Amino acid sequence: MEKTTNLQRCYRGVIQALQTRPTLNKGKTMKWIIFLGLFSMLSVSLAPHAYAWSWDEDESGAKDDLDIQLEGYRKRIEQGISMQERVVLLDRLIKLYKVRGRDARALEEERSQVVSDEQAVQDVSAASRQKSQALFQQAFEQVRQGNFSQAHDSFMEAERLNSSDKMISELRLKMDSIIAILPQAPAAESATGDLIRKGVLQFLQNEPSKSLNFLLYAEQKDGNDKSIPALVDLVKRSFPNETSEILDARLNLIDQKLQKALEKIYSGEYLVAAKECQEVLDLEPDNALALTRLGSVYYAMGQVKQAREYWKQALQQDPKNDVLKSFLTQTSTEADRAPSQALTYKVLKGDTLMTIAEKIYRDRTLWKKLYEANKAYMKNPYELNVGQVLVLPPGGATP
């Protein structure tokens, strides 16, 4: 309202001045009115802004802005931020203080303290991780010794020191389930103690198939130990998608695996056959038949030197095995090679052991060797079924 009154007074003064001058005509009078009116409006509107601005007041506003930023930084600390974030924010404030000519020494001291605190935390964290790793290794050693409850405590302490390590947390959860069933494995002198320890160790290492091999074998050796079936069930529940082809626990595990290995040899699946043989040797390291068949698998794959090593080990367990002696003699001069001879033969219509021996070895008299290699699965050497798969001992010797 004050601006409007001043403007009206200005107009009245201009109009009165013009009206007292009779020499101006009406058209020129209107032009002067408009010009002077616009000039007055501009003067009135610009004057307050020009009068309000000053350098001192702008500088004062900038200082207030720094104070606001400092308060914001303090609030961020109260809300909780990492030490790295504090260092970044302090660096920004220190730079702004120096640009505006303000004393930044207090902020610089605070930054030095934060950096020192952060280094101390990192040192403690590194020491915790190192101790956690030592406890991790200790826990596995305790499992190997059968001290499952102690291993559980070691995993718990390792998890406390390094809670971000998901592997340690998963192992601690597994040990929760283990000690609920069996806090301590049977003594090493027992028939199942070593098997149970190995089964639990393979379970922790995410090897369900191997774990079940040890536990099922232990169950067959001691059917009265109720903890073993509970451990078997735990492994099956923990790995439902990887244990669908579990062998029948009611049948002898070693015999099942040796039979499966032979079937895989028949079908030419040598790697699978080798795996089955090796799993038998994990359970019974001196099993002569597993060593023999594993040697045959390697021979079929052209690895003669490795095959002979397994046959020699088998002969040590069965010194009277003339077939092994003969085979080692016949392969003594052979070197590693690409597979050249099939290890199996599928019976055709009209085949006999004699015709097969002549076809494969160019010697009909070797039919007896064929029979010796396959008699466990043949009722009569003179009766062959079409499609039946026979093991072919290399060079005519029976593996």
Backbone torsions as a table, in degrees:
resi	resn	phi	psi	omega
1	MET	NA	-32.5	-179.0
2	GLU	-68.3	-40.0	179.2
3	LYS	-64.2	-40.4	-179.8
4	THR	-64.8	-41.2	179.3
5	THR	-64.1	-44.6	178.2
6	ASN	-60.9	-40.7	-179.4
7	LEU	-65.7	-40.8	179.4
8	GLN	-64.9	-41.1	177.7
9	ARG	-61.7	-40.7	178.7
10	CYS	-61.4	-43.6	178.9
11	TYR	-62.3	-43.0	-177.2
12	ARG	-63.5	-38.7	179.1
13	GLY	-65.9	-40.0	179.6
14	VAL	-65.8	-44.7	-176.5
15	ILE	-65.9	-42.3	-179.2
16	GLN	-63.8	-40.6	179.8
17	ALA	-63.1	-39.4	-177.9
18	LEU	-72.0	-35.1	-176.8
19	GLN	-70.6	-22.6	179.9
20	THR	-83.3	-1.3	-178.7
21	ARG	-110.9	98.4	-175.6
22	PRO	-73.5	-12.8	-176.4
23	THR	-73.7	-20.8	-179.2
24	LEU	-84.0	137.1	177.0
25	ASN	-81.4	173.9	-173.9
26	LYS	-66.2	-39.0	-178.0
27	GLY	-66.1	-45.9	-179.8
28	LYS	-65.0	-35.6	178.3
29	THR	-57.5	-44.1	-178.9
30	MET	-64.2	-37.9	-179.8
31	LYS	-65.8	-42.2	179.0
32	TRP	-65.6	-38.2	178.5
33	ILE	-60.0	-47.2	-178.0
34	ILE	-64.4	-45.3	-177.8
35	PHE	-62.4	-50.0	-178.8
36	LEU	-66.4	-32.7	178.4
37	GLY	-66.1	-45.7	179.1
38	LEU	-63.3	-42.2	179.0
39	PHE	-60.9	-41.5	179.0
40	SER	-64.1	-41.0	179.8
41	MET	-62.6	-43.7	179.8
42	LEU	-65.0	-39.7	-179.4
43	SER	-64.9	-42.3	-179.7
44	VAL	-65.7	-42.6	-176.1
45	SER	-74.0	-31.1	-176.8
46	LEU	-85.6	-30.8	-172.7
47	ALA	-56.7	-48.4	-177.3
48	PRO	-61.0	-40.3	-178.5
49	HIS	-66.7	-42.8	179.6
50	ALA	-63.9	-35.8	-177.9
51	TYR	-75.0	-30.1	-175.2
52	ALA	-76.9	-28.3	-173.5
53	TRP	-81.0	137.4	173.3
54	SER	-153.9	154.3	-178.6
55	TRP	-65.5	-39.6	-177.5
56	ASP	-61.7	-42.4	-178.4
57	GLU	-68.0	-35.1	177.9
58	ASP	-65.7	-41.0	178.8
59	GLU	-65.7	-39.1	178.4
60	SER	-62.6	-38.3	178.5
61	GLY	-65.4	-39.1	178.9
62	ALA	-63.2	-40.5	178.8
63	LYS	-64.9	-40.3	176.5
64	ASP	-59.6	-37.5	179.4
65	ASP	-63.7	-40.1	177.0
66	LEU	-63.9	-41.7	178.0
67	ASP	-61.7	-39.0	178.8
68	ILE	-64.5	-41.7	179.2
69	GLN	-65.4	-38.6	178.0
70	LEU	-64.5	-41.8	176.9
71	GLU	-62.8	-38.9	177.4
72	GLY	-63.2	-38.3	177.9
73	TYR	-63.0	-43.6	179.9
74	ARG	-63.5	-38.1	178.9
75	LYS	-66.8	-37.0	177.8
76	ARG	-61.7	-38.6	179.3
77	ILE	-64.7	-42.7	179.6
78	GLU	-62.0	-35.1	-179.7
79	GLN	-74.6	-23.1	177.7
80	GLY	103.4	105.0	175.9
81	ILE	-133.9	160.6	-179.6
82	SER	-72.7	162.3	178.9
83	MET	-65.5	-34.1	177.6
84	GLN	-62.6	-40.0	178.0
85	GLU	-65.8	-38.1	178.6
86	ARG	-62.1	-42.3	-179.9
87	VAL	-62.6	-41.9	179.8
88	VAL	-62.9	-45.9	-179.7
89	LEU	-65.9	-39.3	177.6
90	LEU	-64.2	-39.0	177.7
91	ASP	-59.8	-40.7	179.2
92	ARG	-66.0	-44.8	-179.5
93	LEU	-64.1	-43.9	180.0
94	ILE	-59.9	-43.1	179.0
95	LYS	-62.3	-43.8	-180.0
96	LEU	-65.3	-40.8	179.0
97	TYR	-60.9	-42.7	-178.3
98	LYS	-69.0	-37.7	178.1
99	VAL	-62.7	-38.6	-178.1
100	ARG	-87.6	2.6	177.8
101	GLY	76.2	22.9	179.4
102	ARG	-98.5	156.1	-176.4
103	ASP	-73.1	118.0	-176.6
104	ALA	-108.5	11.7	-175.3
105	ARG	-61.9	-39.8	179.9
106	ALA	-62.9	-41.1	178.2
107	LEU	-67.5	-37.6	179.3
108	GLU	-66.2	-38.7	176.1
109	GLU	-64.5	-40.7	178.0
110	GLU	-62.9	-40.9	179.0
111	ARG	-62.0	-43.5	179.2
112	SER	-60.2	-40.2	179.7
113	GLN	-67.5	-41.4	179.2
114	VAL	-62.4	-44.5	179.3
115	VAL	-62.2	-41.4	178.3
116	SER	-63.1	-43.2	178.5
117	ASP	-63.3	-41.1	-180.0
118	GLU	-62.6	-41.7	179.2
119	GLN	-64.2	-39.0	178.0
120	ALA	-63.6	-41.5	177.6
121	VAL	-63.0	-41.9	179.2
122	GLN	-63.8	-38.6	178.1
123	ASP	-63.5	-44.4	177.8
124	VAL	-63.6	-41.5	-179.6
125	SER	-63.3	-41.7	179.4
126	ALA	-64.7	-40.6	178.4
127	ALA	-65.0	-38.6	178.8
128	SER	-65.2	-42.8	179.2
129	ARG	-64.0	-39.1	179.4
130	GLN	-64.8	-44.6	178.2
131	LYS	-65.7	-37.7	178.4
132	SER	-61.6	-41.3	179.1
133	GLN	-65.2	-38.6	177.9
134	ALA	-63.8	-41.3	177.4
135	LEU	-65.5	-36.1	177.8
136	PHE	-58.3	-49.2	179.3
137	GLN	-66.0	-38.8	179.1
138	GLN	-61.8	-40.1	-179.6
139	ALA	-61.4	-42.9	179.5
140	PHE	-65.2	-37.5	177.4
141	GLU	-65.1	-37.2	177.7
142	GLN	-66.7	-34.5	175.6
143	VAL	-64.9	-42.7	179.4
144	ARG	-60.7	-30.6	178.9
145	GLN	-85.6	-6.8	179.0
146	GLY	88.2	6.7	179.6
147	ASN	-89.0	74.1	-173.1
148	PHE	-66.1	-38.7	-179.2
149	SER	-65.4	-42.0	177.5
150	GLN	-65.4	-39.0	177.8
151	ALA	-61.9	-38.9	177.8
152	HIS	-60.9	-44.0	179.4
153	ASP	-63.6	-38.4	179.1
154	SER	-65.5	-41.4	177.6
155	PHE	-65.0	-37.6	179.3
156	MET	-63.6	-44.4	179.9
157	GLU	-67.3	-38.9	176.8
158	ALA	-62.4	-38.8	178.8
159	GLU	-67.2	-37.4	178.8
160	ARG	-64.4	-39.0	-178.4
161	LEU	-76.4	-26.5	-178.0
162	ASN	-141.1	72.0	-174.2
163	SER	-68.5	-15.3	-178.7
164	SER	-82.2	-10.6	-179.5
165	ASP	-82.9	106.0	-176.2
166	LYS	-67.4	-31.9	-179.9
167	MET	-61.3	-43.9	179.4
168	ILE	-63.5	-40.7	179.4
169	SER	-63.1	-41.4	179.3
170	GLU	-64.9	-41.6	178.9
171	LEU	-65.6	-38.7	178.3
172	ARG	-63.3	-39.8	177.9
173	LEU	-63.9	-40.1	177.6
174	LYS	-63.1	-40.9	-179.9
175	MET	-67.8	-28.7	173.7
176	ASP	-55.8	-45.7	-178.5
177	SER	-70.8	-37.0	-178.4
178	ILE	-64.1	-52.1	-174.5
179	ILE	-71.1	-19.9	174.1
180	ALA	-67.4	-23.7	179.0
181	ILE	-97.8	-45.5	-172.8
182	LEU	-150.1	99.3	-178.7
183	PRO	-69.3	-27.2	-176.2
184	GLN	-141.7	131.8	178.7
185	ALA	-72.8	154.5	175.5
186	PRO	-58.7	160.0	-178.3
187	ALA	-60.1	154.4	-177.7
188	ALA	-61.5	-26.4	-178.6
189	GLU	-74.3	-15.3	-178.4
190	SER	-73.6	167.0	-177.7
191	ALA	-72.6	-22.5	-173.4
192	THR	-116.6	-10.5	-174.1
193	GLY	-55.3	-50.2	-178.4
194	ASP	-66.0	-38.4	-179.5
195	LEU	-65.6	-41.5	-179.9
196	ILE	-65.5	-44.5	179.3
197	ARG	-59.2	-44.0	179.7
198	LYS	-67.7	-36.5	178.9
199	GLY	-64.8	-42.8	178.9
200	VAL	-66.6	-40.8	179.6
201	LEU	-61.5	-43.4	178.5
202	GLN	-67.4	-33.0	175.6
203	PHE	-62.8	-44.5	178.8
204	LEU	-66.0	-30.1	-178.9
205	GLN	-89.9	13.4	176.9
206	ASN	60.2	43.9	175.1
207	GLU	-120.5	74.2	-173.2
208	PRO	-63.0	-37.2	-178.5
209	SER	-63.2	-46.9	179.0
210	LYS	-66.8	-38.8	179.1
211	SER	-59.4	-44.9	-180.0
212	LEU	-67.0	-34.1	177.0
213	ASN	-57.5	-49.3	-178.5
214	PHE	-65.9	-43.2	-175.8
215	LEU	-72.1	-39.8	177.8
216	LEU	-65.7	-38.4	177.7
217	TYR	-65.8	-39.8	176.8
218	ALA	-63.8	-38.6	179.4
219	GLU	-64.0	-37.3	178.8
220	GLN	-70.9	-28.2	179.6
221	LYS	-79.7	-29.2	-179.8
222	ASP	-140.2	89.4	-178.7
223	GLY	-73.7	-8.2	-177.6
224	ASN	-91.4	-12.7	-179.2
225	ASP	-82.0	106.1	-175.3
226	LYS	-72.3	-17.5	-179.0
227	SER	-72.5	-28.7	-176.2
228	ILE	-67.5	-47.6	175.3
229	PRO	-59.3	-33.1	178.0
230	ALA	-66.4	-38.3	177.0
231	LEU	-67.5	-40.2	177.1
232	VAL	-59.8	-45.4	179.6
233	ASP	-63.4	-37.2	178.5
234	LEU	-62.6	-44.0	179.4
235	VAL	-64.4	-42.3	-179.8
236	LYS	-63.4	-41.2	-179.9
237	ARG	-70.3	-33.3	-178.5
238	SER	-74.5	-28.3	-179.2
239	PHE	-129.7	66.4	-175.6
240	PRO	-65.9	-27.5	-176.6
241	ASN	-91.9	-7.3	-176.0
242	GLU	-114.5	3.4	-176.8
243	THR	-129.3	32.3	-176.8
244	SER	-75.0	-22.2	-178.2
245	GLU	-104.4	48.0	180.0
246	ILE	-71.0	135.4	177.3
247	LEU	-70.7	158.2	-177.3
248	ASP	-68.7	114.1	-177.2
249	ALA	-66.5	-16.8	-179.6
250	ARG	-77.3	-18.4	-179.4
251	LEU	-101.9	157.2	-179.8
252	ASN	-60.7	121.5	-173.9
253	LEU	-64.0	-41.6	-179.0
254	ILE	-62.5	-46.0	-179.5
255	ASP	-63.7	-39.3	179.3
256	GLN	-61.4	-44.4	-177.2
257	LYS	-70.2	-39.1	177.6
258	LEU	-64.8	-37.7	177.2
259	GLN	-66.2	-42.0	179.2
260	LYS	-65.4	-37.5	177.6
261	ALA	-62.1	-42.1	179.8
262	LEU	-65.5	-39.5	178.5
263	GLU	-63.0	-38.5	178.6
264	LYS	-70.4	-31.3	173.6
265	ILE	-65.1	-43.1	177.4
266	TYR	-54.5	-44.1	-175.2
267	SER	-86.6	1.8	178.1
268	GLY	79.0	12.1	178.1
269	GLU	-89.4	75.0	-169.8
270	TYR	-67.3	-38.3	-178.8
271	LEU	-65.6	-39.3	177.3
272	VAL	-66.1	-41.4	178.2
273	ALA	-61.1	-42.2	179.0
274	ALA	-62.7	-38.8	179.2
275	LYS	-62.8	-44.0	179.8
276	GLU	-63.7	-42.3	178.6
277	CYS	-63.5	-42.2	-179.1
278	GLN	-65.7	-35.3	178.7
279	GLU	-68.6	-32.4	173.6
280	VAL	-64.9	-42.1	-179.1
281	LEU	-68.6	-26.0	173.7
282	ASP	-63.5	-35.4	-179.3
283	LEU	-85.5	-40.8	180.0
284	GLU	-133.8	89.7	-174.6
285	PRO	-59.7	-20.3	-176.9
286	ASP	-105.6	19.5	-179.1
287	ASN	-70.9	111.5	-173.7
288	ALA	-65.4	-38.9	-177.5
289	LEU	-68.6	-38.5	177.4
290	ALA	-64.4	-41.2	177.9
291	LEU	-63.8	-39.9	-179.9
292	THR	-64.7	-48.2	-178.1
293	ARG	-69.3	-34.4	176.4
294	LEU	-64.8	-37.8	174.9
295	GLY	-62.6	-40.0	179.1
296	SER	-64.4	-37.9	177.9
297	VAL	-62.1	-46.1	-179.7
298	TYR	-66.0	-35.7	177.3
299	TYR	-64.3	-42.3	179.3
300	ALA	-62.0	-30.2	179.3
301	MET	-87.8	6.0	175.5
302	GLY	86.6	3.9	-179.2
303	GLN	-97.1	79.0	-171.2
304	VAL	-65.8	-44.0	-176.8
305	LYS	-61.3	-43.7	179.2
306	GLN	-67.2	-38.2	178.4
307	ALA	-60.4	-44.7	-180.0
308	ARG	-63.2	-34.0	178.1
309	GLU	-62.1	-43.6	179.4
310	TYR	-68.1	-38.1	178.6
311	TRP	-65.9	-35.8	177.6
312	LYS	-65.3	-41.4	177.7
313	GLN	-64.0	-40.1	178.7
314	ALA	-63.9	-38.6	-179.7
315	LEU	-67.5	-32.8	176.0
316	GLN	-63.3	-34.1	178.6
317	GLN	-81.8	-23.4	-178.6
318	ASP	-136.4	73.1	-172.4
319	PRO	-62.7	-19.0	-177.1
320	LYS	-93.5	6.2	-177.9
321	ASN	-77.1	98.6	-178.2
322	ASP	-67.7	-28.8	-179.8
323	VAL	-64.3	-44.7	178.2
324	LEU	-63.4	-41.1	178.7
325	LYS	-60.6	-43.8	-179.7
326	SER	-64.7	-41.6	-178.0
327	PHE	-66.1	-40.8	178.5
328	LEU	-64.6	-35.2	178.6
329	THR	-66.9	-45.0	-175.9
330	GLN	-70.1	-24.3	-178.6
331	THR	-101.7	8.8	-174.3
332	SER	-62.7	-29.3	-177.5
333	THR	-101.5	0.0	-178.0
334	GLU	-80.0	147.4	175.5
335	ALA	-113.0	167.1	176.5
336	ASP	-58.3	143.5	-175.2
337	ARG	-154.7	171.4	170.3
338	ALA	-75.1	146.6	-179.9
339	PRO	-53.9	126.4	-178.4
340	SER	-119.4	-19.3	-177.2
341	GLN	-126.2	132.0	178.5
342	ALA	-65.2	144.9	-179.6
343	LEU	-90.0	-15.7	179.9
344	THR	-130.6	162.2	179.6
345	TYR	-141.9	130.8	178.0
346	LYS	-94.5	125.0	-175.1
347	VAL	-66.7	132.9	177.0
348	LEU	-103.8	168.7	179.0
349	LYS	-63.5	129.9	179.7
350	GLY	90.0	-5.4	179.9
351	ASP	-70.8	146.8	168.1
352	THR	-133.1	168.8	179.2
353	LEU	-62.0	-33.5	179.4
354	MET	-67.8	-45.8	-178.6
355	THR	-67.4	-34.1	178.4
356	ILE	-67.9	-42.5	179.7
357	ALA	-61.8	-39.5	179.3
358	GLU	-68.8	-39.1	-178.5
359	LYS	-68.2	-40.7	-174.7
360	ILE	-86.9	-46.4	-171.7
361	TYR	-107.6	-4.7	-175.0
362	ARG	61.1	30.2	-179.1
363	ASP	-151.3	107.6	-176.1
364	ARG	-65.6	-25.6	-175.7
365	THR	-71.3	-12.0	-179.9
366	LEU	-82.1	8.9	-179.7
367	TRP	-63.0	-28.9	179.8
368	LYS	-66.8	-34.5	177.3
369	LYS	-65.4	-37.6	176.4
370	LEU	-62.9	-40.3	-179.1
371	TYR	-66.4	-42.9	-179.2
372	GLU	-60.9	-34.9	-178.7
373	ALA	-74.6	-21.2	-173.2
374	ASN	-123.7	4.6	-172.1
375	LYS	-65.4	-23.0	178.9
376	ALA	-64.4	-19.7	-176.7
377	TYR	-121.9	15.3	178.7
378	MET	-128.3	128.6	177.8
379	LYS	-80.9	-34.2	-176.2
380	ASN	-141.0	125.2	-178.4
381	PRO	-66.2	-13.6	-177.1
382	TYR	-99.6	1.5	-179.6
383	GLU	-123.5	110.3	177.5
384	LEU	-113.6	145.8	178.3
385	ASN	-104.7	137.8	178.4
386	VAL	-60.6	131.0	-178.2
387	GLY	93.1	-11.3	178.5
388	GLN	-64.9	141.1	-179.1
389	VAL	-103.9	126.8	179.5
390	LEU	-109.6	146.9	172.8
391	VAL	-81.0	132.5	178.2
392	LEU	-106.2	104.8	177.5
393	PRO	-65.6	125.2	-179.4
394	PRO	-57.4	135.9	176.6
395	GLY	69.3	7.5	179.3
396	GLY	93.8	-5.8	177.8
397	ALA	-88.9	153.2	-176.3
398	THR	-94.9	120.1	177.8
399	PRO	-71.5	NA	NA
